[in-house]
Amino acid sequence: MSNNTSVKTPREKTPEHITSRRSLRRQAGVSRLLLYVVLAVGAFVLSGPFLWMVDSSLKDQAHIWLYPPQWIPDPVQFQNYTEAMQTHPFFRYFQNTLILVVVSEVAVLGTASISGYGFAKFRFPGRELLFGIVLATLMLPGIVLLIPQFIIFRYLGWIDTYLPLLVPLFFGGNAFYVFLFRQFFRGIPDEICEAAKIDGCSEPGIFVRIVLPLSKPVLTTAAIFVFIGTWNDFLGPLIYINTAARKTVALGLAHFKGYYGTQWHLLMAASVVVTIPVLTVFFAAQRYFVEGMAFSGLKG
């Protein structure tokens, strides 16, 4: 009985096949190189204003407006930073802003996470309608609510205090944060919470011991947004804060603009100092920030 089974030999690579593969690799390499070049150019263009700010912070007033521009400061004046910090009480402004940031973080992360957990895991009549109303508040321009809020806070006697800037944050902070937490919590399997209930864990215990430890990405994302929003907030303190000792860094930068001229070199130096904490926080938590944005958008 003859064996008709043919033995398959490996396909020999012809010179044309090898040349084709090399050509594809070469094209992929060129495409990747072009992509890197485009990204590098885009990054340089987007970082141009920041680089110009740093460059101007090391010049004197006269060299900032030279034409053609002087790209490398000569001489380099590091004393601009010292003078900018001493011209106005910036350390006091930093302290005031840090107080607002800490309280804002606690208020928003606490109340928005609880609200988002309720919308994600609790089933009650009218849940979707109520959540839709919450999202609808995002369509209201902040400028529309400015006058009514000011009248309410003036009636309460909160003008020239931090209460108008902090108290509203203890009611969810912003519908965006409630939406962010709700989307993330929907991605946590219900089986985990059900298993904890069977083991006798209460609902607050499930939230604190199970859900929050799994929510580091979305917590970090919300914390970054709150930090940047509070740190850069100019309109709120401008409206409600009158005493110089209670002003924030955003208001402090406005002091460099006077009636008869602006100290641009000192303004740029102070702006660099004010920007450093924001950049530090963002790059330190960048990985969690990207994860939080990705996971929160998995489910609609």
C-alpha positions in Angstrom: 0.0 0.0 0.0 1.6 3.1 -1.1 1.7 6.3 0.9 0.2 9.1 -1.3 0.6 11.8 1.4 2.9 14.5 0.0 5.4 16.2 2.2 5.1 19.9 2.1 8.3 21.7 1.9 8.9 25.2 3.2 8.2 27.8 0.5 11.4 29.1 -0.9 11.8 32.8 -0.8 12.5 34.1 -4.2 14.6 37.2 -4.8 11.5 39.1 -5.8 9.8 38.2 -2.5 12.8 39.3 -0.4 12.9 42.6 -2.4 9.2 43.2 -1.8 9.5 42.7 1.9 12.5 45.0 2.1 10.5 47.6 0.1 7.6 47.3 2.5 9.9 47.7 5.5 11.5 50.7 3.9 8.2 52.4 3.3 7.0 51.7 6.8 10.2 53.2 8.1 9.8 56.3 6.0 6.1 56.7 7.1 7.1 56.4 10.7 9.9 58.9 10.3 7.5 61.4 8.6 5.0 60.9 11.5 7.7 61.6 14.0 8.7 64.7 12.1 5.1 66.0 12.0 4.6 65.3 15.7 7.9 67.1 16.6 6.9 70.1 14.5 3.4 70.2 16.0 4.8 69.9 19.5 7.3 72.7 18.9 4.5 75.0 17.5 2.2 74.3 20.4 4.9 74.8 22.9 6.1 78.0 21.2 4.1 80.4 23.5 5.5 78.7 26.6 9.1 78.8 25.2 8.6 82.5 24.3 7.4 83.2 27.8 10.4 81.5 29.4 12.7 83.3 27.0 11.2 86.7 27.8 11.4 86.1 31.5 15.2 86.1 31.2 15.4 89.4 29.4 15.1 93.0 30.5 12.2 95.2 29.4 14.0 96.7 26.4 15.1 93.5 24.8 11.7 91.8 24.8 10.4 93.9 21.8 13.6 94.0 19.7 13.1 93.3 16.0 14.5 91.0 14.7 13.8 89.2 18.0 16.7 88.1 20.2 16.0 84.4 20.7 18.8 83.9 23.2 18.8 86.3 26.1 21.9 88.4 26.4 22.5 89.1 29.2 20.5 86.5 31.1 18.7 88.1 34.0 17.7 85.5 36.6 17.0 88.3 39.0 13.7 88.9 37.2 12.3 85.9 39.1 13.4 87.3 42.5 12.2 90.8 41.7 8.8 89.4 40.5 8.2 87.4 43.6 9.2 90.4 45.8 7.3 93.1 43.9 4.0 91.6 45.1 3.2 89.2 48.0 3.2 86.1 45.7 3.9 83.7 48.6 0.6 84.9 50.2 -1.1 84.4 46.8 0.3 80.9 46.6 -0.9 80.1 50.1 -4.4 81.3 49.3 -4.6 79.4 46.1 -3.4 76.2 47.7 -6.2 76.5 50.3 -8.7 76.8 47.5 -7.2 73.9 45.6 -7.2 71.5 48.7 -10.8 72.3 49.7 -11.9 72.1 46.0 -10.3 68.7 45.6 -12.0 67.3 48.7 -15.3 68.7 47.8 -15.4 67.7 44.1 -13.9 64.3 44.4 -16.0 63.4 47.4 -19.4 64.6 46.2 -19.0 63.8 42.5 -17.8 60.3 43.1 -20.7 59.6 45.4 -23.2 61.0 42.9 -21.6 59.1 40.0 -21.7 55.9 42.0 -25.4 56.4 42.7 -26.2 57.0 39.0 -24.1 54.0 37.9 -25.0 51.3 40.5 -28.4 52.2 42.0 -31.6 51.6 40.2 -34.5 53.9 41.1 -37.4 55.4 39.3 -36.5 58.4 37.2 -32.8 57.7 37.3 -32.2 58.4 33.6 -34.4 61.4 33.6 -32.5 62.9 36.6 -29.2 62.1 35.0 -30.3 63.8 31.8 -31.3 66.9 33.8 -27.8 66.9 35.4 -26.2 66.7 32.0 -28.4 69.5 30.7 -26.8 71.9 33.1 -23.7 71.7 31.0 -25.4 73.5 28.3 -26.0 76.6 30.4 -23.3 79.2 29.9 -21.6 80.2 33.1 -22.1 83.9 32.2 -25.9 83.4 32.4 -25.7 82.3 36.0 -23.2 85.0 37.0 -25.6 87.7 38.1 -28.1 85.5 39.9 -25.3 83.8 41.8 -23.7 87.1 42.8 -27.1 88.4 44.1 -27.6 85.2 46.2 -24.1 85.3 47.7 -24.4 89.1 48.4 -27.7 88.4 50.2 -25.9 85.7 52.3 -23.1 88.1 53.1 -20.4 85.9 51.5 -18.8 88.6 49.4 -15.0 89.0 50.0 -14.8 85.4 51.3 -13.9 82.1 49.8 -17.4 80.7 50.4 -18.8 81.5 47.0 -15.9 79.7 45.4 -16.1 76.6 47.6 -19.6 75.9 48.9 -21.1 75.1 45.5 -18.4 72.5 45.0 -19.9 70.4 47.8 -22.9 69.7 45.6 -21.2 67.7 43.0 -18.9 70.5 41.8 -19.8 70.2 38.2 -22.0 67.9 36.1 -18.9 67.0 34.0 -17.3 65.3 37.1 -20.5 63.4 37.9 -20.6 62.2 34.3 -17.0 61.2 34.4 -17.4 59.1 37.6 -20.6 57.6 36.4 -19.1 56.4 33.2 -16.1 54.9 35.0 -18.2 53.1 37.7 -20.4 51.6 35.0 -17.3 49.7 33.8 -16.8 48.0 37.2 -18.6 44.6 37.1 -21.7 44.4 39.2 -20.6 40.9 40.3 -17.9 42.4 42.5 -20.4 44.5 44.4 -22.9 41.6 44.7 -20.2 39.4 46.1 -19.3 42.0 48.7 -23.0 42.2 49.7 -23.1 38.5 50.1 -20.1 38.7 52.4 -22.0 41.2 54.5 -20.4 44.5 53.3 -22.7 47.5 53.5 -23.1 49.9 50.6 -20.8 52.5 52.0 -18.3 49.8 52.7 -18.5 48.6 49.1 -17.9 52.1 47.9 -15.0 52.9 50.2 -13.2 49.5 50.3 -13.8 48.1 46.8 -15.0 50.8 44.3 -12.6 53.7 45.2 -9.4 51.6 45.2 -10.3 50.5 41.7 -10.9 54.1 40.6 -7.4 55.6 40.8 -7.4 56.6 37.1 -10.7 58.5 37.2 -9.8 60.0 40.6 -6.5 61.2 39.2 -8.2 62.6 36.1 -10.8 64.5 38.1 -8.1 65.8 40.5 -6.0 67.2 37.6 -9.0 69.0 36.1 -10.0 70.4 39.5 -6.4 71.5 40.2 -6.0 73.2 36.9 -9.4 74.8 37.0 -8.9 76.2 40.5 -5.3 77.2 40.0 -6.1 79.2 36.8 -9.5 80.6 37.9 -9.5 84.3 37.4 -13.1 85.3 37.0 -14.4 83.9 40.3 -11.8 85.5 42.6 -12.1 88.7 40.6 -15.8 89.0 41.3 -16.0 87.8 44.9 -12.6 88.7 46.4 -11.9 92.4 47.3 -9.2 92.2 50.0 -5.7 92.1 48.7 -4.6 89.6 51.4 -7.2 87.0 50.1 -6.3 87.2 46.4 -5.0 84.3 44.3 -2.1 83.8 42.0 -4.3 84.5 38.9 -5.2 87.9 40.4 -1.6 88.5 41.4 -0.5 88.3 37.8 -2.9 91.1 36.9 -1.0 93.4 39.2 1.9 93.7 36.8 -0.4 95.6 34.3 -0.6 99.2 35.3 -2.1 102.4 34.0 1.1 103.7 32.6 2.8 100.5 31.4 3.3 96.9 32.0 6.4 95.2 33.4 6.5 92.5 30.8 9.8 90.9 31.9 8.5 90.5 35.5 5.1 89.4 34.3 6.7 86.6 32.2 8.9 85.6 35.1 5.9 85.4 37.5 3.9 83.5 34.8 6.6 80.9 34.5 6.6 80.4 38.3 2.8 80.1 38.4 2.8 77.6 35.5 5.4 75.2 37.0 3.0 73.6 39.6 0.4 72.9 36.8 3.0 71.2 34.6 4.4 69.2 37.5 1.1 67.9 38.6 0.1 67.0 35.0 3.3 65.1 34.1 3.5 63.4 37.4 0.0 61.9 37.0 0.0 61.7 33.2 -0.4 57.9 33.1 -3.4 57.8 35.3 -4.9 60.8 33.5 -4.8 58.9 30.1 -6.2 55.7 31.7 -9.0 57.6 33.3 -10.0 59.3 30.1 -9.8 56.0 28.2 -11.8 53.9 30.7 -14.5 56.6 31.3 -15.3 56.5 27.6 -15.7 52.8 27.1 -19.5 52.8 27.8 -22.1 55.3 26.7 
